Amino acid sequence: MPFLMRKTRDAEAGALMHSLLKEGDGKSWEGDQYRPSKAVDRADGLGLPASLAVAQQRRNCGNADCAGGWTRPWRNRRRPIFECEWGCSGRCVLAMVQAAARREFGDGDATSTAMHRHRVPLGLVMLAQGWITHPQLQRALAAQRESGTGRIGDWLMSECGLEAEQITRGLGIQWGCPVLTTDGFSSEAMALVMPKLFVDTFKLLPLRVAGSRILYLGFSDRLDASAAFATEKMAELTVESGVVEGVQFEAARNRLLACDGVEMKLEAAEDRDAMAARITAILEQKQPVASRLVRMHQFCWLRLWLESGAIGRTGRLPVQSEDMMDYVFTVGSPA
């Protein structure tokens, strides 16, 4: 009887995944099967080191509501792994993804720039430091109002003759953060940290890793706590944010954007349930050894480590673009 019950549950899970794969217009599924870039030669035959394979074989299903009670040695499947947990069936993987989606959307965008809403204006910071006079500030503000565009820092440079370094120091005081440089910046390595879409959209720049535990994240004119928090969760490293002088920032950013990064697919989902169903189908198809979901403002970022060789020794930063994949989702129709 237990054997028949297990077969019934497997059939139900198969039917569930079949229904998930039939949703949508079908275009995003073409060529979506993953094939390892090289032959796998690891202890468990699935690309996992022997120690990790043994530890994972003893793990129960990651779905807290799983009624099966199966442990890994009694199942044929050992993947996918989602947020360090194994799902014994497609149904359980879906429940795990839905729980992660609720977690990411649960508090809204509480870590966004709202926590920095009452910053002292940069012009007043520069005035308090004695770097400009009151008439100079009024002249820069008048030019900004007349133009209708541009940041006050740019107008202070053009109207008052301030140097870019002074503006950056003022931003550091305004945001209570260090002024970072691009020393030690490797565009090839940092291009693997996050999708280029985020670098371009949120005007941020991963700069370097210090001591194998701190990732420095640079911003051009204002910090973004939400982006830093999402990066910290995905990379599993402590993220330290700071401002970078404009010319340095743009030069390094352009170098990064010119490098090869992790392959990314941008997809739109009607709602959270549709996104969870799509993510579940991706996990079942790709069978990653590790995966994680985080939210960065309007985007949900799913990263897949398809083979254990892609996981570096520095947090969860990839060591190569091979055997990696990113999916970025937008949820709901734009306002």
Number of C-alpha atoms within 10 A of each C-alpha: 6 7 7 9 11 13 12 12 14 16 11 15 17 15 14 17 19 13 12 18 17 10 11 13 7 9 8 10 13 7 7 11 10 13 10 12 10 9 9 15 11 13 14 15 12 17 19 19 15 13 10 12 17 15 10 20 15 12 15 19 22 19 20 10 11 16 9 14 10 16 16 21 14 10 11 8 13 19 21 27 23 24 16 12 20 26 27 27 25 23 20 22 27 24 20 23 24 20 13 18 19 13 14 17 15 10 9 11 15 13 18 18 15 12 12 14 8 8 11 12 12 19 25 15 18 23 15 12 12 10 14 18 15 13 10 17 20 13 16 22 18 13 18 19 12 9 9 9 10 11 13 19 23 17 20 25 15 13 16 16 12 16 13 16 14 15 24 21 18 24 28 21 17 18 17 12 16 17 19 21 15 17 9 10 16 16 22 16 21 20 25 22 23 22 21 23 13 16 17 13 8 16 18 26 30 28 29 20 23 12 7 12 15 18 25 19 24 28 23 20 20 20 25 23 18 19 19 23 19 21 22 20 17 22 21 16 19 19 20 16 24 24 26 28 22 16 12 14 21 15 11 18 21 12 13 24 18 12 14 15 24 22 15 18 13 13 15 14 17 12 12 17 16 18 22 23 23 21 21 26 22 21 24 19 15 20 23 26 26 23 22 19 22 22 24 21 18 13 17 22 23 20 23 26 25 26 21 20 18 20 19 12 11 18 19 18 21 24 17 18 17 18 23 24 20 20 20 22 21 19 17 14 9 6 3
